[in-house]
Amino acid sequence: MVWCPMITAQYAIVRHAVGRPVDAATRAGLLRYFQHARGPDGAWGLHLESSGYVFVTTLVYVALRLLGLGRDEAVVTDARRWLASRPSGVLAIPSWGKLWLALLGLYGWAGVNPCPPELFLLPRWLPFHPWRYYCHTRYIYLAAAYLYGARARVALGALTAELRDELYGASWPALDFAAHRHDVAASDLYVRPGGALRAASAGLRGFERLTPRRGRRRALDVCFDRILYEQRVTDYHALSPVNGLLNCLAIWSRDPNHPDLAPSLDGLEHWRWEDPAHGVRFTRRALERVGHGVRAARPRRGAGPGGAGRRRRASGLRIPPRCADDPRAAAVVGRGPRPDHRRLVLQRRCPPLAGERLHRRGGECAPGGGWTRRAGATGRRAIAPARLAAGRGVHPSPAECGRRLRDLRAPPRLCLARAPEPLGDVREVHDRALLR
């Protein structure tokens, strides 16, 4: 596994921000890991073999101070010296770091490139709609857009002034954050922001000035509902710890006493690893990659060499129990960090919503077609899609679709099959249905 100091630092920051600091044993483990992951120059990178990054080093620096280390501690002093030696210093932290620091009151919002939540209100057919992004990108953007749109702020008390002085070494009012909006430290830069990206950011800033407050409130509500949905259907583990941490901040900023906050914080422990040698750290688990591999290896029509073995590996994946109790996670659920959370299932417990999903896409329950049981078959071979009949434009109601699914009495473990065009296979139903 590749352990990432960035995620571990964000975990420490989030726990402090929401008023639920880590216990003494976890604190000692986090400090032990930061000492182990530190480079010879006193900086931190994305992994142990990485060179120092301004983004990661700044977040670790803030985390160390929030964990109680003084500014004169050796590990803190070395990190501050390394940051000061970078051109433009912390002011040139990448956009993601700018957002995190702005949430803590350590960077001006004027220097943060916009990520407006109103994009989620646009028609879904637009090519730049967030739901067209790669799954990790869109769920990070979802929480980031909510926090940006709400201008969420974490109060650090007296530590705010101390950190401002330590990170910048200059008077806070004199800092021109807007002038560094597009700056990226050379240590963190892979591709320099081009003219098109800068123009898009300028256009979004103009769009924000024209956005009415009512539209902003509606967009925030849409984003927050989706954040809660994502947390609940993944058993509060989230798609990854990266967006899970941002989701925790979003829930806390909405309501510090929100009932979903505590289980969301507990769900972060799913990504935790601890050992006496290297301490406590957080990362994406290797099992997630195993789940991706099994899913990719499974043949769509069950044919080809090795297909039986791949089917046996896929059939061992389970449905997360949490999904059975969530009223909105009805037809297609299970996109989380573990393989069993990432399997595609049609659950017999919630056929009405399953029927609604199929009905809204059209075709699957058309007269003469639909989902049928194969005689004598069980498991994933039990359900097979029938081809569409003539008269494609007439579809039964969602309730009728749900009734037909209910009558199938499909086993609750797996219900995977090839679906008729234009829907693609059931794996695509999962992504499309869950995003609606």
C-alpha positions in Angstrom: 0.0 0.0 0.0 1.1 3.6 -0.6 0.6 5.7 2.5 -0.1 9.4 1.9 0.9 12.1 4.5 -1.6 14.4 2.9 -4.7 12.3 3.9 -3.3 11.7 7.3 -2.7 15.4 7.9 -6.3 16.2 6.6 -7.6 13.6 9.1 -5.9 15.4 12.0 -7.2 18.7 10.7 -10.8 17.6 10.3 -10.9 16.0 13.8 -9.7 19.2 15.3 -12.0 21.4 13.2 -15.2 19.6 14.1 -14.4 19.7 17.8 -13.6 16.0 18.2 -9.8 15.8 18.6 -8.0 12.5 18.5 -7.2 10.6 21.7 -3.7 10.5 23.2 -2.8 7.1 21.6 -3.9 8.2 18.1 -2.1 11.5 18.5 1.2 9.7 19.4 0.6 7.4 16.4 0.1 10.3 14.0 3.2 12.1 15.2 5.2 8.9 14.8 4.0 8.5 11.3 4.8 12.1 10.4 8.3 11.6 11.7 8.7 8.5 9.7 7.4 10.0 6.5 9.5 13.2 6.6 12.1 13.6 4.0 15.8 14.4 4.8 15.1 18.1 3.9 12.3 18.3 6.5 9.5 18.3 3.9 6.8 15.8 3.1 5.7 14.5 -0.3 2.8 12.4 -1.5 4.5 9.2 -0.4 7.7 8.0 1.2 9.7 8.0 -2.1 8.4 11.5 -3.1 10.3 14.7 -2.9 8.8 17.5 -0.9 5.6 19.2 -1.9 4.5 22.6 -0.7 0.9 21.3 -0.6 1.6 18.3 1.6 4.2 20.0 3.8 1.9 22.9 4.6 -1.0 20.6 5.5 1.3 18.5 7.7 2.7 21.6 9.3 -0.8 22.8 10.2 -1.7 19.3 11.5 1.4 19.2 13.7 0.5 22.5 15.3 -3.1 21.4 15.8 -1.8 18.2 17.4 -0.1 20.4 20.0 3.5 20.7 18.8 5.1 24.1 19.5 6.6 26.3 16.8 10.1 25.7 18.1 9.9 21.9 17.9 12.6 20.6 15.5 10.2 18.9 13.1 8.1 22.1 12.9 11.1 24.4 12.5 12.6 22.3 9.7 9.3 22.3 7.8 8.9 26.1 8.2 12.4 26.7 7.0 11.8 24.5 3.9 8.5 26.3 3.1 10.2 29.7 3.4 12.9 28.6 1.0 10.4 27.9 -1.8 9.7 30.7 -4.3 6.5 32.5 -3.2 6.3 30.1 -0.3 2.9 29.0 0.9 1.2 31.6 -1.3 2.0 29.3 -4.3 0.3 26.3 -2.8 -1.8 24.5 -5.5 -5.6 25.2 -5.7 -6.6 22.2 -3.5 -4.3 23.5 -0.8 -5.6 27.0 -1.2 -9.1 25.7 -0.5 -8.0 23.8 2.6 -6.2 26.8 4.0 -9.1 29.1 3.2 -11.4 26.8 5.2 -9.0 27.3 8.2 -8.8 31.0 7.8 -5.2 30.7 6.6 -5.7 31.8 3.0 -7.9 34.6 1.5 -10.9 33.4 -0.5 -9.9 35.9 -3.1 -7.0 33.7 -4.0 -9.1 30.5 -4.4 -10.2 29.7 -7.9 -14.0 29.3 -8.0 -15.7 25.9 -7.9 -19.4 27.1 -7.8 -22.1 24.6 -6.7 -24.4 26.0 -9.3 -22.8 23.7 -11.8 -25.0 20.9 -10.4 -28.1 22.8 -11.3 -27.2 22.9 -15.0 -28.7 20.4 -17.6 -26.9 17.1 -17.4 -26.3 16.9 -21.1 -23.8 19.7 -20.9 -20.3 18.2 -21.5 -18.8 20.0 -18.4 -21.6 19.0 -16.0 -19.9 17.6 -12.8 -21.6 14.2 -13.2 -19.6 13.7 -16.4 -16.3 13.8 -14.4 -14.3 10.8 -13.3 -16.0 9.4 -10.1 -13.3 10.6 -7.7 -13.1 14.0 -9.3 -16.8 14.6 -9.2 -17.2 13.6 -5.5 -14.3 15.7 -4.4 -15.7 18.5 -6.4 -19.1 17.9 -4.8 -17.9 18.5 -1.3 -15.4 21.2 -2.4 -18.2 23.1 -4.2 -20.4 23.0 -1.2 -17.7 24.3 1.2 -16.6 26.9 -1.3 -20.2 28.1 -2.0 -21.0 28.3 1.7 -17.6 29.9 2.4 -17.2 27.6 5.3 -14.8 28.6 8.0 -13.2 26.8 10.9 -12.3 28.8 13.9 -8.9 28.0 15.3 -8.9 30.6 18.0 -5.6 32.2 18.9 -3.7 29.6 16.8 -5.0 31.3 13.7 -2.8 34.4 14.1 0.2 32.2 15.1 -0.1 30.1 12.0 -0.6 33.1 9.7 2.6 34.5 11.0 4.5 31.2 10.8 3.4 30.3 7.3 3.8 33.7 5.6 6.2 35.7 7.8 4.4 38.8 6.8 1.5 41.0 7.9 -1.7 39.3 7.0 -3.5 42.4 5.7 -0.6 43.1 3.4 -0.8 39.8 1.6 -2.3 39.9 -1.9 -3.9 36.5 -2.3 -5.7 37.3 -5.6 -2.3 37.9 -7.3 -1.3 34.3 -6.5 -4.6 32.7 -7.6 -3.0 30.8 -10.5 0.5 30.3 -8.9 1.6 26.8 -8.4 4.9 25.9 -6.6 7.5 24.4 -8.9 7.8 21.4 -6.5 4.1 20.6 -7.0 3.7 21.5 -10.7 3.1 18.9 -13.4 1.3 21.0 -16.0 1.3 24.8 -15.9 -2.2 26.3 -16.0 -2.9 27.4 -19.5 -4.8 30.3 -20.9 -8.0 28.3 -21.4 -8.1 27.3 -17.7 -7.4 30.9 -16.6 -10.2 32.2 -18.8 -12.6 29.6 -17.5 -11.7 30.6 -13.9 -12.3 34.3 -14.8 -15.6 33.3 -16.4 -16.7 31.5 -13.3 -15.8 34.4 -11.1 -18.1 36.6 -13.3 -20.8 34.0 -13.2 -20.6 34.0 -9.4 -21.2 37.8 -9.2 -24.4 37.4 -11.2 -25.7 34.4 -9.3 -28.7 35.3 -7.1 -28.6 34.2 -3.4 -31.6 32.0 -4.0 -29.8 30.1 -6.7 -26.8 29.7 -4.4 -29.0 28.4 -1.6 -30.7 25.9 -3.9 -27.4 24.7 -5.3 -26.0 24.2 -1.8 -29.1 22.2 -0.8 -28.7 19.9 -3.8 -25.0 19.4 -3.1 -25.6 18.7 0.6 -28.4 16.2 -0.1 -26.0 14.3 -2.4 -23.2 14.4 0.2 -25.5 12.8 2.7 -26.7 10.2 0.2 -23.1 9.3 -0.7 -22.2 8.9 3.0 -25.3 6.7 3.8 -25.1 4.3 0.8 -21.4 3.7 1.5 -22.0 2.9 5.1 -20.3 6.3 5.9 -17.0 5.2 4.3 -17.3 7.5 1.3 -15.8 6.7 -2.1 -12.4 7.4 -0.7 -11.0 9.2 2.4 -10.2 12.2 0.3 -13.8 13.1 -0.4 -14.9 11.5 2.9 -12.9 14.1 4.9 -14.4 16.9 2.9 -17.9 15.4 3.4 -17.3 15.5 7.2 -16.4 19.2 7.0 -19.4 19.9 4.8 -21.8 18.2 7.3 -20.2 19.9 10.2 -20.4 23.3 8.5 -24.1 22.8 7.9 -24.9 21.6 11.4 -22.2 20.8 14.1 -24.8 18.5 15.7 -26.0 16.8 12.5 -26.8 13.1 13.2 -24.7 12.0 10.2 -21.5 13.6 11.4 -20.6 11.1 14.1 -21.0 8.0 11.9 -19.1 9.9 9.1 -16.2 10.4 11.4 -16.3 6.8 12.5 -16.4 5.8 8.9 -13.0 7.4 8.3 -11.5 4.7 10.6 -12.2 2.3 7.7 -9.2 3.8 6.0 -6.9 3.7 9.0 -3.8 1.5 9.4 -1.6 1.3 12.5 1.5 -0.5 13.6 4.1 0.1 16.3 6.9 0.9 13.9 5.3 3.6 11.7 2.3 4.8 13.6 -1.1 5.7 12.4 -1.8 6.6 8.8 -4.6 6.8 6.3 -4.9 5.8 2.7 -7.0 4.1 0.0 -6.9 0.4 0.7 -5.5 -2.1 -1.7 -8.8 -4.1 -1.5 -10.5 -1.3 -3.4 -8.1 -2.0 -6.3 -8.8 -5.7 -6.0 -12.5 -5.0 -6.4 -11.8 -2.9 -9.5 -9.7 -5.7 -10.9 -12.3 -8.4 -10.3 -15.0 -6.1 -11.8 -12.9 -5.4 -14.9 -12.0 -9.0 -15.4 -15.6 -10.3 -15.3 -16.7 -11.1 -18.9 -19.8 -9.3 -19.9 -21.5 -12.3 -21.4 -19.8 -15.0 -19.4 -17.8 -16.3 -22.4 -14.1 -16.7 -23.1 -11.2 -18.5 -21.5 -11.1 -18.2 -17.8 -14.6 -16.8 -17.6 -15.7 -19.4 -15.0 -12.9 -18.5 -12.6 -13.6 -14.8 -12.9 -17.2 -15.4 -12.3 -16.4 -17.4 -9.2 -14.2 -14.5 -7.9 -17.0 -12.0 -8.6 -19.7 -14.1 -7.0 -17.9 -13.9 -3.6 -18.6 -10.2 -3.2 -21.4 -9.2 -0.8 -24.0 -6.6 -0.5 -23.3 -4.0 2.3 -26.0 -4.5 5.0 -26.4 -0.7 5.3 -27.9 -0.5 1.8 -30.9 -2.6 2.8 -32.0 -0.1 5.3 -31.5 3.1 3.3 -34.8 4.1 1.6 -33.0 5.8 -1.2 -30.4 3.1 -1.9 -33.1 0.9 -3.4 -32.4 -0.5 -6.8 -28.8 -0.1 -7.3 -26.4 0.5 -4.5 -22.9 -0.3 -3.4 -20.2 2.2 -4.5 -17.8 2.3 -1.6 -14.3 1.5 -0.6 -14.6 -2.2 -0.3 -15.2 -4.7 -3.1 -18.5 -5.8 -1.5 -19.5 -2.1 -1.5 -18.7 -1.7 -5.2 -20.7 -4.6 -6.6 -23.7 -3.9 -8.7 -26.9 -5.3 -7.3 -30.6 -5.1 -7.9 -32.2 -5.5 -4.5 -35.5 -7.3 -4.1 -36.1 -5.3 -0.9 -36.8 -2.1 -2.8 -38.4 -2.9 -6.1 -40.5 0.2 -6.5 -37.4 2.5 -6.9 -35.7 -0.1 -9.0 -38.7 0.0 -11.3 -38.6 3.8 -11.3 -34.9 3.7 -12.3 -35.5 1.3 -15.1 -38.6 3.1 -16.2 -36.9 6.5 -16.4 -34.2 5.1 -18.7 -36.9 3.4 -20.8 -37.0 0.1 -22.7 -36.3 -2.5 -20.1 -39.9 -3.0 -19.1 -41.5 -2.3 -22.5 -44.3 -4.6 -23.6 -43.0 -7.9 -24.9 -39.6 -7.2 -23.3 -38.3 -6.7 -19.8 -36.4 -8.7 -17.2 -37.2 -12.4 -17.1 -36.0 -15.3 -15.0 -34.1 -18.1 -16.7 -35.7 -21.5 -15.9 -33.7 -23.5 -13.4 -31.0 -20.8 -13.1 -29.8 -19.3 -9.8 -27.5 -16.5 -8.7 -26.2 -14.1 -11.3 -27.5 -16.3 -14.2 -31.0 -16.1 -12.8 -31.9 -12.8 -14.5 -31.7 -12.2 -18.2 -32.9 -9.2 -20.1 -35.3 -9.7 -22.9 -34.9 -7.7 -26.1 -37.2 -4.9 -26.9 -40.3 -5.6 -28.8 -42.0 -3.4 -31.4 -43.8 -0.4 -30.0 -40.8 0.8 -28.1 -42.3 4.1 -27.2 -44.9 2.6 -24.8 -43.5 1.9 -21.3 -45.4 0.8 -18.2 -45.4 2.9 -15.1 -42.6 2.8 -12.5 -44.9 0.9 -10.2 -45.5 -1.7 -12.8 -41.8 -1.9 -13.5 -41.2 -2.4 -9.7 -43.9 -5.1 -9.6 -42.2 -7.0 -12.4 -38.9 -6.9 -10.6 -40.5 -8.0 -7.4 -42.1 -11.0 -9.1 -38.7 -12.2 -10.2 -37.8 -13.0 -6.6 -34.1 -12.5 -7.5 -31.5 -13.7 -4.9 -30.3 -10.7 -2.9 -26.6 -11.4 -3.4 -26.0 -10.6 -7.0 -28.3 -9.8 -9.9 -26.0 -9.0 -12.8 -26.8 -9.4 -16.5 -26.4 -7.8 -19.9 -29.0 -5.2 -20.5 -30.5 -4.1 -23.9 -29.3 -1.1 -25.7 -29.1 1.8 -25.2 -28.6 1.3 -21.5 -25.5 -0.9 -21.6 -24.9 -3.5 -19.0 -26.1 -3.4 -15.4 -22.8 -1.9 -14.2 -23.7 1.2 -16.1 -27.2 1.2 -14.6 -25.5 1.5 -11.2 -23.6 4.7 -12.0 -26.5 6.3 -13.9 -29.2 5.4 -11.4 -27.1 6.5 -8.4 -26.5 9.9 -9.8 -30.1 10.7 -10.5 
